[in-house]
Amino acid sequence: MSNFASSDLEPLLKQGSIVPHVNQIKLNLFQRDKDTVGYCTNHGIVVEAYTPLGKGRVDHHPVVQSIAHSHNVTTYHIALKWILQHDWILTFQSSSEKHQATDAAVFDFMLSKKEMQALDRISSDTEHAAVDRMRQILKNFKLER
Ligand SMILES: NC(=O)c1ccc[n+]([C@@H]2O[C@H](COP(=O)([O-])OP(=O)(O)OC[C@H]3O[C@@H](n4cnc5c(N)ncnc54)[C@H](OP(=O)(O)O)[C@@H]3O)[C@@H](O)[C@H]2O)c1
């Protein structure tokens, strides 16, 4: 499957007789649909992460930069490793030979539990920031009316 949210998977599993093997979804440090990931995990559906680099956003995040610095790797390595250490499948692409060669270093280090927790918090913080922004927009909208 691809881009199936938990709300799409639920009726499928209820009515169908085959449990999908893999669900390919957009999943990176900034975009994590916890309901869908949790649903897949609980039902034995393998999660496959696409757009794992979050369109380059990893390069500008201070937590990712700091962890990358301490392992002497790039922020891209940290984004990829976070996915692998969650036991999700990784699908990403590079047309640059230089990137292909350096990206392979993702297998040369491990993130600690504390680092994984700090990275996990990024998507929650991003989610909260989006909700706060939406609340502010709605508040301003009401004031203007
Ligand atoms: N199922 C779906 O709906 C869906 C939707 C979107 C994508 N996908 C699949 O997911 C896979 C990847 O998706 P994506 O392209 O969105 O995201 P991505 O793999 O997160 O990003 C790819 C980009 O990252 C760059 N990159 C790779 N290594 C880098 C490095 N070390 N430093 C700097 N840049 C680096 C690549 O540039 P260079 O080429 O210059 O290295 C490329 O432009 C593809 O196979 C695609 O088919 C599936």
The ligand as a Gaussian input file, in Angstrom:
#p B3LYP/6-31G(d) Opt

LIG

0 1
 N        4.521000       6.724000      -2.392000
 C        4.536000       8.028000      -2.646000
 O        3.495000       8.695000      -2.712000
 C        5.860000       8.724000      -2.828000
 C        5.903000      10.116000      -2.858000
 C        7.141000      10.753000      -2.979000
 C        8.305000       9.992000      -3.117000
 N        8.229000       8.616000      -3.111000
 C        9.460000       7.805000      -3.254000
 O       10.342000       8.042000      -2.168000
 C       11.696000       8.045000      -2.614000
 C       12.438000       9.288000      -2.119000
 O       11.627000      10.403000      -2.051000
 P       12.027000      11.946000      -2.145000
 O       12.797000      12.233000      -3.372000
 O       10.764000      12.689000      -1.892000
 O       12.897000      12.260000      -0.858000
 P       14.328000      12.066000      -0.299000
 O       14.907000      10.764000      -0.677000
 O       14.130000      12.408000       1.129000
 O       15.191000      13.233000      -0.967000
 C       15.855000      13.076000      -2.162000
 C       16.756000      14.290000      -2.337000
 O       17.751000      14.285000      -1.310000
 C       18.985000      14.633000      -1.875000
 N       20.081000      14.000000      -1.126000
 C       20.351000      12.696000      -0.926000
 N       21.470000      12.545000      -0.176000
 C       21.916000      13.803000       0.098000
 C       23.020000      14.326000       0.806000
 N       23.894000      13.527000       1.396000
 N       23.177000      15.673000       0.876000
 C       22.283000      16.502000       0.280000
 N       21.203000      16.065000      -0.417000
 C       21.028000      14.727000      -0.503000
 C       18.930000      14.144000      -3.306000
 O       19.718000      14.991000      -4.106000
 P       20.827000      14.377000      -5.098000
 O       20.076000      13.643000      -6.152000
 O       21.552000      15.592000      -5.581000
 O       21.716000      13.495000      -4.250000
 C       17.455000      14.294000      -3.666000
 O       17.203000      15.559000      -4.247000
 C       11.641000       7.947000      -4.137000
 O       12.017000       6.638000      -4.480000
 C       10.196000       8.226000      -4.501000
 O        9.773000       7.473000      -5.604000
 C        7.039000       7.979000      -2.949000

